[in-house]
Amino acid sequence: MVTTLFVAGLGPTARARELGEIFERFGPILRCDIMPPRKRRNDNNNNPYAFVEFAASPDAAVALESL
């Protein structure tokens, strides 16, 4: 079962703690990791992305459908 969500479209000032607070309303969060943007030639998308891992897959499913 899937417990980790990929979150894209974050702003450049996104913080893991703030993101965790948004997602914790769906259930307990094990990890919330914000990854730095990849620098590629000819790519204007320099926003970070994140992985949010829930303790239980039903919580991840509800979060995915709700956001």
N, CA, C and O atoms as a Tinker XYZ file with bonds, in Angstrom:
   268  protein
     1  N      0.827000   -1.188000    0.000000    73     2
     2  CA     0.000000    0.000000    0.000000    64     1     3
     3  C      0.872000    1.253000    0.000000    63     2     4     5
     4  O      1.951000    1.272000    0.592000    81     3
     5  N      0.402000    2.274000   -0.656000    73     3     6
     6  CA     1.145000    3.523000   -0.788000    64     5     7
     7  C      0.949000    4.384000    0.458000    63     6     8     9
     8  O     -0.177000    4.629000    0.891000    81     7
     9  N      2.063000    4.834000    1.021000    73     7    10
    10  CA     1.999000    5.727000    2.178000    64     9    11
    11  C      2.711000    7.050000    1.923000    63    10    12    13
    12  O      2.646000    7.954000    2.755000    81    11
    13  N      3.388000    7.176000    0.785000    73    11    14
    14  CA     4.163000    8.380000    0.491000    64    13    15
    15  C      3.562000    9.130000   -0.688000    63    14    16    17
    16  O      3.283000    8.550000   -1.737000    81    15
    17  N      3.369000   10.429000   -0.495000    73    15    18
    18  CA     2.842000   11.286000   -1.549000    64    17    19
    19  C      3.941000   12.197000   -2.075000    63    18    20    21
    20  O      4.788000   12.676000   -1.321000    81    19
    21  N      3.912000   12.424000   -3.374000    73    19    22
    22  CA     4.787000   13.390000   -4.032000    64    21    23
    23  C      4.024000   14.701000   -4.108000    63    22    24    25
    24  O      2.885000   14.730000   -4.572000    81    23
    25  N      4.642000   15.784000   -3.656000    73    23    26
    26  CA     3.987000   17.092000   -3.645000    64    25    27
    27  C      4.822000   18.055000   -4.482000    63    26    28    29
    28  O      5.976000   18.335000   -4.157000    81    27
    29  N      4.233000   18.553000   -5.555000    73    27    30
    30  CA     4.926000   19.488000   -6.446000    64    29    31
    31  C      4.289000   20.867000   -6.343000    63    30    32    33
    32  O      3.254000   21.043000   -5.699000    81    31
    33  N      4.912000   21.824000   -6.979000    73    31    34
    34  CA     4.365000   23.167000   -7.035000    64    33    35
    35  C      4.547000   23.973000   -5.765000    63    34    36    37
    36  O      3.783000   24.901000   -5.499000    81    35
    37  N      5.546000   23.627000   -4.985000    73    35    38
    38  CA     5.808000   24.369000   -3.753000    64    37    39
    39  C      6.495000   25.687000   -4.072000    63    38    40    41
    40  O      7.198000   25.812000   -5.075000    81    39
    41  N      6.285000   26.645000   -3.222000    73    39    42
    42  CA     6.961000   27.923000   -3.370000    64    41    43
    43  C      8.403000   27.819000   -2.907000    63    42    44    45
    44  O      8.761000   26.875000   -2.204000    81    43
    45  N      9.221000   28.763000   -3.288000    73    43    46
    46  CA    10.643000   28.710000   -2.944000    64    45    47
    47  C     10.929000   28.815000   -1.452000    63    46    48    49
    48  O     12.024000   28.470000   -1.008000    81    47
    49  N      9.965000   29.284000   -0.675000    73    47    50
    50  CA    10.180000   29.418000    0.772000    64    49    51
    51  C      9.481000   28.320000    1.572000    63    50    52    53
    52  O      9.356000   28.433000    2.792000    81    51
    53  N      9.026000   27.264000    0.907000    73    51    54
    54  CA     8.318000   26.174000    1.589000    64    53    55
    55  C      9.205000   25.534000    2.655000    63    54    56    57
    56  O     10.409000   25.368000    2.459000    81    55
    57  N      8.601000   25.183000    3.770000    73    55    58
    58  CA     9.308000   24.552000    4.891000    64    57    59
    59  C      8.628000   23.239000    5.246000    63    58    60    61
    60  O      7.403000   23.134000    5.191000    81    59
    61  N      9.417000   22.244000    5.608000    73    59    62
    62  CA     8.897000   20.919000    5.930000    64    61    63
    63  C      7.906000   20.969000    7.085000    63    62    64    65
    64  O      6.881000   20.288000    7.056000    81    63
    65  N      8.202000   21.759000    8.081000    73    63    66
    66  CA     7.305000   21.835000    9.239000    64    65    67
    67  C      5.920000   22.350000    8.831000    63    66    68    69
    68  O      4.901000   21.799000    9.246000    81    67
    69  N      5.891000   23.393000    8.027000    73    67    70
    70  CA     4.620000   23.953000    7.568000    64    69    71
    71  C      3.855000   22.960000    6.703000    63    70    72    73
    72  O      2.638000   22.825000    6.831000    81    71
    73  N      4.562000   22.274000    5.835000    73    71    74
    74  CA     3.928000   21.280000    4.976000    64    73    75
    75  C      3.370000   20.132000    5.819000    63    74    76    77
    76  O      2.264000   19.652000    5.571000    81    75
    77  N      4.138000   19.700000    6.811000    73    75    78
    78  CA     3.665000   18.655000    7.716000    64    77    79
    79  C      2.403000   19.061000    8.447000    63    78    80    81
    80  O      1.510000   18.237000    8.647000    81    79
    81  N      2.314000   20.320000    8.848000    73    79    82
    82  CA     1.119000   20.810000    9.538000    64    81    83
    83  C     -0.105000   20.770000    8.627000    63    82    84    85
    84  O     -1.217000   20.520000    9.092000    81    83
    85  N      0.090000   21.012000    7.351000    73    83    86
    86  CA    -1.021000   20.946000    6.397000    64    85    87
    87  C     -1.516000   19.511000    6.253000    63    86    88    89
    88  O     -2.723000   19.268000    6.231000    81    87
    89  N     -0.596000   18.567000    6.155000    73    87    90
    90  CA    -0.964000   17.179000    5.894000    64    89    91
    91  C     -1.340000   16.390000    7.142000    63    90    92    93
    92  O     -2.015000   15.367000    7.026000    81    91
    93  N     -0.930000   16.825000    8.325000    73    91    94
    94  CA    -1.199000   16.037000    9.522000    64    93    95
    95  C     -2.682000   15.982000    9.874000    63    94    96    97
    96  O     -3.083000   15.161000   10.699000    81    95
    97  N     -3.488000   16.820000    9.278000    73    95    98
    98  CA    -4.929000   16.738000    9.540000    64    97    99
    99  C     -5.534000   15.466000    8.954000    63    98   100   101
   100  O     -6.646000   15.082000    9.317000    81    99
   101  N     -4.804000   14.809000    8.045000    73    99   102
   102  CA    -5.279000   13.568000    7.444000    64   101   103
   103  C     -4.803000   12.330000    8.196000    63   102   104   105
   104  O     -5.329000   11.237000    7.987000    81   103
   105  N     -3.818000   12.493000    9.063000    73   103   106
   106  CA    -3.292000   11.376000    9.844000    64   105   107
   107  C     -1.847000   11.614000   10.227000    63   106   108   109
   108  O     -1.230000   12.583000    9.785000    81   107
   109  N     -1.305000   10.722000   11.055000    73   107   110
   110  CA     0.080000   10.877000   11.512000    64   109   111
   111  C      1.079000   10.848000   10.351000    63   110   112   113
   112  O      0.980000   10.025000    9.440000    81   111
   113  N      2.036000   11.767000   10.412000    73   111   114
   114  CA     3.086000   11.885000    9.397000    64   113   115
   115  C      4.375000   11.286000    9.956000    63   114   116   117
   116  O      4.792000   11.613000   11.067000    81   115
   117  N      4.996000   10.409000    9.178000    73   115   118
   118  CA     6.289000    9.852000    9.580000    64   117   119
   119  C      7.441000   10.738000    9.131000    63   118   120   121
   120  O      8.400000   10.951000    9.873000    81   119
   121  N      7.337000   11.255000    7.899000    73   119   122
   122  CA     8.404000   12.097000    7.345000    64   121   123
   123  C      7.809000   13.110000    6.390000    63   122   124   125
   124  O      6.785000   12.873000    5.751000    81   123
   125  N      8.471000   14.230000    6.315000    73   123   126
   126  CA     8.126000   15.257000    5.338000    64   125   127
   127  C      9.446000   15.852000    4.863000    63   126   128   129
   128  O     10.079000   16.631000    5.575000    81   127
   129  N      9.847000   15.483000    3.669000    73   127   130
   130  CA    11.142000   15.906000    3.132000    64   129   131
   131  C     10.952000   16.821000    1.931000    63   130   132   133
   132  O     10.341000   16.437000    0.934000    81   131
   133  N     11.478000   18.027000    2.037000    73   131   134
   134  CA    11.463000   18.949000    0.903000    64   133   135
   135  C     12.797000   18.825000    0.182000    63   134   136   137
   136  O     13.868000   18.956000    0.775000    81   135
   137  N     12.695000   18.572000   -1.104000    73   135   138
   138  CA    13.875000   18.377000   -1.932000    64   137   139
   139  C     14.197000   19.673000   -2.674000    63   138   140   141
   140  O     13.291000   20.368000   -3.132000    81   139
   141  N     15.476000   19.995000   -2.790000    73   139   142
   142  CA    15.842000   21.212000   -3.530000    64   141   143
   143  C     15.535000   21.036000   -5.012000    63   142   144   145
   144  O     15.570000   19.918000   -5.528000    81   143
   145  N     15.236000   22.126000   -5.690000    73   143   146
   146  CA    14.948000   22.016000   -7.121000    64   145   147
   147  C     16.180000   21.567000   -7.889000    63   146   148   149
   148  O     17.313000   21.886000   -7.529000    81   147
   149  N     15.933000   20.830000   -8.938000    73   147   150
   150  CA    17.035000   20.412000   -9.812000    64   149   151
   151  C     17.309000   21.524000  -10.810000    63   150   152   153
   152  O     16.394000   22.071000  -11.425000    81   151
   153  N     18.550000   21.837000  -10.955000    73   151   154
   154  CA    18.948000   22.868000  -11.922000    64   153   155
   155  C     19.212000   22.185000  -13.258000    63   154   156   157
   156  O     20.141000   21.389000  -13.392000    81   155
   157  N     18.386000   22.508000  -14.233000    73   155   158
   158  CA    18.568000   21.957000  -15.572000    64   157   159
   159  C     18.627000   23.099000  -16.573000    63   158   160   161
   160  O     18.027000   24.157000  -16.385000    81   159
   161  N     19.349000   22.855000  -17.609000    73   159   162
   162  CA    19.398000   23.847000  -18.681000    64   161   163
   163  C     18.024000   23.963000  -19.333000    63   162   164   165
   164  O     17.324000   22.966000  -19.509000    81   163
   165  N     17.654000   25.162000  -19.681000    73   163   166
   166  CA    16.383000   25.433000  -20.363000    64   165   167
   167  C     15.166000   25.015000  -19.548000    63   166   168   169
   168  O     14.127000   24.680000  -20.117000    81   167
   169  N     15.282000   25.031000  -18.236000    73   167   170
   170  CA    14.161000   24.674000  -17.366000    64   169   171
   171  C     13.918000   25.830000  -16.405000    63   170   172   173
   172  O     14.774000   26.152000  -15.581000    81   171
   173  N     12.763000   26.445000  -16.514000    73   171   174
   174  CA    12.444000   27.585000  -15.662000    64   173   175
   175  C     11.769000   27.182000  -14.360000    63   174   176   177
   176  O     11.486000   28.041000  -13.525000    81   175
   177  N     11.508000   25.902000  -14.171000    73   175   178
   178  CA    10.856000   25.444000  -12.949000    64   177   179
   179  C     11.914000   25.183000  -11.886000    63   178   180   181
   180  O     12.526000   24.115000  -11.859000    81   179
   181  N     12.124000   26.147000  -11.023000    73   179   182
   182  CA    13.125000   26.014000   -9.969000    64   181   183
   183  C     12.487000   25.878000   -8.595000    63   182   184   185
   184  O     13.101000   26.224000   -7.585000    81   183
   185  N     11.258000   25.375000   -8.552000    73   183   186
   186  CA    10.572000   25.224000   -7.279000    64   185   187
   187  C     10.914000   23.884000   -6.634000    63   186   188   189
   188  O     11.113000   22.886000   -7.327000    81   187
   189  N     10.982000   23.868000   -5.309000    73   187   190
   190  CA    11.224000   22.602000   -4.619000    64   189   191
   191  C      9.999000   21.696000   -4.705000    63   190   192   193
   192  O      8.903000   22.140000   -5.046000    81   191
   193  N     10.202000   20.442000   -4.395000    73   191   194
   194  CA     9.113000   19.465000   -4.318000    64   193   195
   195  C      9.312000   18.682000   -3.032000    63   194   196   197
   196  O     10.351000   18.802000   -2.382000    81   195
   197  N      8.323000   17.882000   -2.663000    73   195   198
   198  CA     8.408000   17.197000   -1.374000    64   197   199
   199  C      7.852000   15.786000   -1.457000    63   198   200   201
   200  O      7.102000   15.438000   -2.369000    81   199
   201  N      8.246000   14.984000   -0.473000    73   199   202
   202  CA     7.675000   13.672000   -0.231000    64   201   203
   203  C      7.118000   13.689000    1.180000    63   202   204   205
   204  O      7.826000   14.017000    2.133000    81   203
   205  N      5.842000   13.335000    1.311000    73   203   206
   206  CA     5.190000   13.281000    2.616000    64   205   207
   207  C      4.807000   11.830000    2.869000    63   206   208   209
   208  O      4.035000   11.245000    2.109000    81   207
   209  N      5.349000   11.249000    3.940000    73   207   210
   210  CA     5.082000    9.846000    4.259000    64   209   211
   211  C      4.137000    9.754000    5.452000    63   210   212   213
   212  O      4.415000   10.282000    6.528000    81   211
   213  N      3.022000    9.076000    5.238000    73   211   214
   214  CA     2.033000    8.852000    6.284000    64   213   215
   215  C      2.302000    7.527000    6.990000    63   214   216   217
   216  O      2.946000    6.637000    6.434000    81   215
   217  N      1.808000    7.404000    8.207000    73   215   218
   218  CA     1.946000    6.159000    8.959000    64   217   219
   219  C      1.042000    5.071000    8.385000    63   218   220   221
   220  O      1.349000    3.885000    8.504000    81   219
   221  N     -0.069000    5.464000    7.766000    73   219   222
   222  CA    -1.029000    4.485000    7.246000    64   221   223
   223  C     -1.473000    4.872000    5.837000    63   222   224   225
   224  O     -1.683000    6.048000    5.539000    81   223
   225  N     -1.610000    3.868000    4.982000    73   223   226
   226  CA    -1.987000    4.141000    3.596000    64   225   227
   227  C     -3.394000    4.726000    3.443000    63   226   228   229
   228  O     -3.594000    5.540000    2.541000    81   227
   229  N     -4.382000    4.359000    4.272000    73   227   230
   230  CA    -5.691000    5.015000    4.115000    64   229   231
   231  C     -5.617000    6.533000    4.333000    63   230   232   233
   232  O     -6.334000    7.288000    3.677000    81   231
   233  N     -4.762000    6.972000    5.241000    73   231   234
   234  CA    -4.591000    8.406000    5.473000    64   233   235
   235  C     -3.984000    9.083000    4.250000    63   234   236   237
   236  O     -4.392000   10.183000    3.878000    81   235
   237  N     -3.014000    8.429000    3.631000    73   235   238
   238  CA    -2.399000    8.975000    2.419000    64   237   239
   239  C     -3.425000    9.067000    1.295000    63   238   240   241
   240  O     -3.435000   10.040000    0.541000    81   239
   241  N     -4.286000    8.059000    1.179000    73   239   242
   242  CA    -5.310000    8.063000    0.138000    64   241   243
   243  C     -6.298000    9.209000    0.330000    63   242   244   245
   244  O     -6.678000    9.869000   -0.637000    81   243
   245  N     -6.711000    9.448000    1.564000    73   243   246
   246  CA    -7.638000   10.550000    1.843000    64   245   247
   247  C     -6.973000   11.888000    1.529000    63   246   248   249
   248  O     -7.601000   12.767000    0.939000    81   247
   249  N     -5.721000   12.046000    1.913000    73   247   250
   250  CA    -5.001000   13.288000    1.628000    64   249   251
   251  C     -4.894000   13.512000    0.125000    63   250   252   253
   252  O     -5.091000   14.629000   -0.354000    81   251
   253  N     -4.587000   12.469000   -0.610000    73   251   254
   254  CA    -4.444000   12.574000   -2.060000    64   253   255
   255  C     -5.746000   13.015000   -2.711000    63   254   256   257
   256  O     -5.735000   13.851000   -3.615000    81   255
   257  N     -6.851000   12.471000   -2.268000    73   255   258
   258  CA    -8.140000   12.824000   -2.863000    64   257   259
   259  C     -8.642000   14.187000   -2.405000    63   258   260   261
   260  O     -9.443000   14.816000   -3.096000    81   259
   261  N     -8.184000   14.645000   -1.261000    73   259   262
   262  CA    -8.679000   15.900000   -0.694000    64   261   263
   263  C     -7.954000   17.129000   -1.215000    63   262   264   265
   264  O     -8.518000   18.223000   -1.224000    81   263
   265  N     -6.723000   16.965000   -1.644000    73   263   266
   266  CA    -5.942000   18.140000   -2.056000    64   265   267
   267  C     -5.752000   18.210000   -3.548000    63   266   268
   268  O     -5.117000   19.139000   -4.047000    81   267
